[in-house]
Amino acid sequence: MASSDPSRPATGYPFVPNGINYPPPPPGTAYPYQAPPPQPANPYYYNTNQPYPNQRATLLRRLIAALIIVTVIFFTILFIIWLVIRPHLPEFRVTSLSVSSFNVSSSSSSVTGNWNARFQVYNPNKLKISYDDIQSSISYKSEFLSQTRIPPFKQGKRNVTDINAEYGAMGSYIAGRAVNQINGDKGRGSVSFNLKIVVDAVYRVGGFRARRRLLRAFCDDLAVGFSGNGGSGNLTGGARQCKVYS
């Protein structure tokens, strides 16, 4: 019968003393099996979303370029139109001026008279013009004599229009110095008057208003000849061009 002494080692198995470890495995063999190789990268996974930002950037650049081109074309066309139909000031000139019942009183420092003026207005533009709120006045040098209103009118492209203006003064006061000057000029055969027109002009393209201007026409030194002591006279020297400002 086999001995049952527990201190004896079991038969058939090598005895490993306590505290003795196995030597470490050689480098590169820490595990009994090698790690699986890494999976190959999927090129489609990383590039799937890249084309979209590029497409948006390209679209934005094209939109900006198109906007710039359209803007340049628009302003180029606008500039060409402006060169073709840019508004010029109309031309005013006095074709006739007559005076009747003209009298200057030294005792009362007053003037009496009737003036009839005829203007010719030329529109040099390829635009229509509407003339509204037309006011005209007559003066001797800086001395105001009379004022009147002229009916509004419309003028076509490159059109010539004649308008009339009538002025009247009945014992209107003027400075004593002006009285002496007028009497002196009349004694020499002619008295020069100044006419002024203020008008609100509207330029139109078709039925649309293109531009609005306040025009001032100055027709100065219009010599009216008198014969003797008579109170009637007419413009001498032919038609006179007026200076127009806006």
Sequence and secondary structure as in RCSB ss.txt:
>XXXX:A:sequence
MASSDPSRPATGYPFVPNGINYPPPPPGTAYPYQAPPPQPANPYYYNTNQPYPNQRATLLRRLIAALIIVTVIFF
TILFIIWLVIRPHLPEFRVTSLSVSSFNVSSSSSSVTGNWNARFQVYNPNKLKISYDDIQSSISYKSEFLSQTRI
PPFKQGKRNVTDINAEYGAMGSYIAGRAVNQINGDKGRGSVSFNLKIVVDAVYRVGGFRARRRLLRAFCDDLAVG
FSGNGGSGNLTGGARQCKVYS
>XXXX:A:secstr
     TTS  TTS    TT       TT SSSS         HHHHHSSSHHHHHHHHHHHHHHHHHHHHHHHHH
HHHHHHHHHH     EEEEEEEEEEEEEEETTTTEEEEEEEEEEEEE  SSSEEEEEEEEEEEEETTEEEEEEEE
  EEE TT EEEEEEEEEEEEEE  HHHHHHHHHHHHTTEEEEEEEEEEEEEEEETTEEEEEEEEEEEEEEEEEE
E TT S EEE SS EE EEE 
